[in-house]
Amino acid sequence: MQEAVATNRLVLILFGISVFFSGLTYLLGRVSPRIKSVKYLPALLCLLGGMYYLYLAKTVHSGAGFEDLANVVMSMMFLIGFASGAVTGLILDISPKFKS
């Protein structure tokens, strides 16, 4: 029973991260409509953060218990932020409904 609660909590956290980065991308797209690349900055920063934590998880072996697992979870969170920000940016670019 406790594992199901922890899984539901993780899914809720990932959903919150997705909503946050989608909203941030949408807000940046509305604030600066002339500069198209600004709305992709949160996705780019999340991609860099996700790759960094994935690199740490695969290479650093400090023997500190669950540190590698924590790095994988952080990488997953950043990569979810990357995916939601990139998809939102593409939707804003492609859809005529969101054009300024």
NORTADA-V845700 format. One record per residue. N is the residue number from 1. RES is the residue in one small letter. SS is DSSP state (alpha for helix, beta for strand, coil for the rest). PSI is psi as a letter, one per 40 degrees, with the letter a starting at -180 (NA if undefined). OMEGA is omega in whole degrees, -180 to 180 (* if undefined). Layout:
n-><N/N>
res-><RES/RES>
ss-><SS/SS>
psi-><PSI/PSI>
omega-><OMEGA/OMEGA>
This chain:
n-><1/2/3/4/5/6/7/8/9/10/11/12/13/14/15/16/17/18/19/20/21/22/23/24/25/26/27/28/29/30/31/32/33/34/35/36/37/38/39/40/41/42/43/44/45/46/47/48/49/50/51/52/53/54/55/56/57/58/59/60/61/62/63/64/65/66/67/68/69/70/71/72/73/74/75/76/77/78/79/80/81/82/83/84/85/86/87/88/89/90/91/92/93/94/95/96/97/98/99/100>
res-><m/q/e/a/v/a/t/n/r/l/v/l/i/l/f/g/i/s/v/f/f/s/g/l/t/y/l/l/g/r/v/s/p/r/i/k/s/v/k/y/l/p/a/l/l/c/l/l/g/g/m/y/y/l/y/l/a/k/t/v/h/s/g/a/g/f/e/d/l/a/n/v/v/m/s/m/m/f/l/i/g/f/a/s/g/a/v/t/g/l/i/l/d/i/s/p/k/f/k/s>
ss-><coil/alpha/alpha/alpha/alpha/alpha/alpha/alpha/alpha/alpha/alpha/alpha/alpha/alpha/alpha/alpha/alpha/alpha/alpha/alpha/alpha/alpha/alpha/alpha/alpha/alpha/alpha/alpha/alpha/alpha/alpha/coil/coil/coil/coil/alpha/alpha/alpha/alpha/alpha/alpha/alpha/alpha/alpha/alpha/alpha/alpha/alpha/alpha/alpha/alpha/alpha/alpha/alpha/alpha/alpha/alpha/alpha/alpha/coil/coil/coil/coil/coil/coil/coil/alpha/alpha/alpha/alpha/alpha/alpha/alpha/alpha/alpha/alpha/alpha/alpha/alpha/alpha/alpha/alpha/alpha/alpha/alpha/alpha/alpha/alpha/alpha/alpha/alpha/alpha/alpha/alpha/coil/alpha/alpha/alpha/coil/coil>
psi-><d/d/d/d/d/d/d/d/d/d/d/d/d/d/d/d/d/d/d/d/d/d/d/d/d/d/d/d/d/d/d/g/e/d/h/d/e/d/e/e/d/d/d/d/d/d/d/d/d/d/d/d/d/d/d/d/d/d/d/h/g/e/f/f/b/f/d/d/d/d/d/d/d/d/d/d/d/d/d/d/d/d/d/d/d/d/d/d/d/d/d/d/d/d/h/e/d/e/i/NA>
omega-><-178/179/179/178/179/178/178/179/178/178/178/177/178/176/178/177/179/179/-179/-177/173/178/179/178/178/180/178/177/179/-178/-180/-177/-178/-180/-174/-173/-178/-178/179/-180/178/179/179/179/176/177/178/178/179/178/179/-179/175/176/178/-179/-176/-172/-175/179/-177/-179/-177/176/-172/-179/179/178/177/178/177/179/177/177/179/179/179/-179/172/176/177/-177/-178/178/-180/180/178/177/178/177/179/179/-173/-173/178/180/-176/179/-180/*>
